[in-house]
Amino acid sequence: MPRTLEAQVAEARLKPQARKPRLVPPTPARARRAGVPAAANGRDPRACRPACGSAARERAVEDVLARYSPLVKYVVDKISATLPKTVDLDDLQSSAVIGLYDAWEKFDASRGTKFETYAVWRIRGAVLDELRALDWASRTTRRKARRVEEVSRGLDQKLGRAASDVEIAAALGLDSQEFFRLSDEVQSAVHLSLERPQSHDDSSDVMGLGEAIEAADAVDCLEVVELGEARGILLGAINHLPEQERLVVALYYYEELTLKEIGEILGISESRVSQVHTKAIRRLRRRVPELAA
């Protein structure tokens, strides 16, 4: 019967250390870049790794995740401290857990590296990979954006006011055209959250930016009410017109007939239809304000 992960760890702790093993990171260059300290104590969480798909293996994975979950929280908290609030920490937590599992799968105790050190390195790498996948701006664009921000902040502190574009361009050693091209490129790295509260008032609810953006197909209730009232007033004014004028208005505006066609229907000349139409419009211009008042 295979020994449990906890038994292996306990046994490793009780073994006397004859000498301190040589510290060798998993991949020296990448470990140095990741800033992971080297340490070794001979513990190997993979020592009792049962066959894939077995119940014992599932229990071993659960034990590893439970034992080293503080490493996951430590790495995520440290990285998220410098991230904007728009980044979903749940996604980072999930990536960190995947990194921990990957560390358990690939850890080699014979290289003399402490598992915690190797796990932190793998977890950090998994979280950074997730951040790069979520970011639509390239790393080069991000570096340029940070450079512009640093120069702008330094000039603001030095001058005691907001630096102009010309001053920032001069500090960067760029001419105006190059600076504006850089500004257009850097702006693509700036984003806003539609759910982040834009203002907070004790007398009102917190409103996100998404709630302040008008939908293209949104119906303005006030406009609908005003339009309905205007139609009612206009209809009432038309009903007060003489019969011939009311008929001309109805045929011209509702049936969209020409003056000649209206004249043929009413049996009058086109010029007479024009006169009746003009008289009806004058009556309406006088009558509508009276009804609206």
C-alpha positions, 0 to 999 in steps of 0.5 A, spaced: 500 500 500 503 506 497 504 511 503 500 517 504 503 524 502 503 526 509 507 520 511 513 522 506 513 529 508 514 527 516 519 521 514 523 526 510 523 531 516 526 526 521 532 524 517 538 527 519 541 532 514 549 529 513 550 536 509 547 541 506 545 539 499 548 544 493 542 548 491 540 548 483 534 552 481 529 548 476 532 552 470 537 557 473 536 563 468 529 563 469 529 562 476 534 568 477 529 572 472 523 570 477 527 572 483 526 565 487 530 564 492 534 557 492 533 552 498 533 545 499 531 540 505 530 534 501 522 534 501 518 531 495 511 532 495 511 527 489 514 522 492 508 518 493 504 519 486 499 514 485 497 512 478 493 517 474 486 516 475 486 513 482 483 515 488 489 515 492 492 520 486 486 524 487 487 524 495 494 526 494 492 532 489 487 534 494 493 534 500 498 538 496 493 543 494 490 544 501 498 544 504 500 549 499 494 553 498 498 559 503 503 559 497 497 561 492 494 566 496 501 569 497 503 569 490 496 572 488 496 577 493 503 580 492 502 580 484 495 583 485 497 589 489 500 592 483 494 591 478 488 595 477 481 593 480 479 591 473 483 585 474 479 579 476 482 576 482 478 569 481 482 568 474 488 569 478 487 564 483 485 559 478 491 560 474 495 560 481 492 553 483 494 550 476 501 553 477 501 549 484 499 543 480 504 543 475 509 544 480 507 538 484 507 534 477 514 536 475 518 537 481 524 533 482 527 533 489 534 530 486 536 537 484 536 539 491 531 545 490 526 546 496 519 544 493 516 551 496 521 555 492 520 551 486 512 552 487 512 559 488 516 560 481 511 556 477 505 559 481 508 566 479 509 564 472 502 561 471 499 568 474 503 572 469 502 568 463 494 569 465 495 576 465 499 576 459 493 572 456 488 577 458 492 584 456 490 586 449 496 591 449 503 588 448 509 588 453 512 593 448 506 598 449 506 597 456 513 599 457 512 605 453 506 607 457 510 606 463 515 610 461 511 616 459 507 616 465 514 616 469 516 622 465 510 626 466 509 624 473 516 627 474 515 633 470 509 635 474 513 634 481 519 638 478 514 644 475 509 644 480 504 644 475 501 639 469 506 638 464 505 640 457 505 635 451 511 639 449 515 639 455 514 631 456 516 630 448 522 634 450 524 630 456 523 624 452 527 626 447 522 626 441 519 631 436 512 633 436 510 628 431 514 622 434 510 624 441 503 624 438 504 617 435 507 615 441 501 617 445 496 614 440 500 608 441 500 608 449 492 610 449 490 603 447 493 600 453 488 605 457 482 602 459 476 603 464 471 598 467 464 599 465 462 596 472 467 600 477 463 606 480 464 613 478 461 617 483 458 615 490 453 619 494 450 617 501 443 620 498 444 616 492 446 609 489 453 607 486 452 608 479 457 604 474 460 607 467 456 602 464 449 605 467 451 612 464 452 610 457 445 611 453 443 605 449 443 606 441 436 603 441 433 606 448 427 609 448 426 616 451 420 616 455 419 623 456 420 624 448 415 619 447 410 623 452 411 630 449 410 627 442 404 624 444 401 630 447 404 634 441 400 630 436 394 630 441 394 638 441 395 638 433 389 633 432 385 637 436 387 644 432 385 640 425 378 638 428 377 645 429 378 647 421 373 648 416 371 641 413 374 643 406 381 646 409 381 639 414 380 635 408 386 638 404 390 637 410 388 630 411 389 628 403 396 632 403 399 630 409 396 623 411 395 621 404 401 624 401 397 626 395 399 632 390 395 639 390 393 637 383 391 630 385 387 633 391 384 638 386 381 633 382 378 629 388 375 636 390 373 638 383 377 645 384 383 648 381 390 646 383 391 654 385 385 654 389 387 647 393 394 651 394 390 657 397 386 653 402 392 649 404 395 656 406 389 658 409 389 652 413 396 652 416 395 659 418 389 657 422 393 652 425 399 656 427 394 661 431 390 655 434 396 650 436 399 655 441 392 657 444 391 649 445 398 648 448 397 654 453 
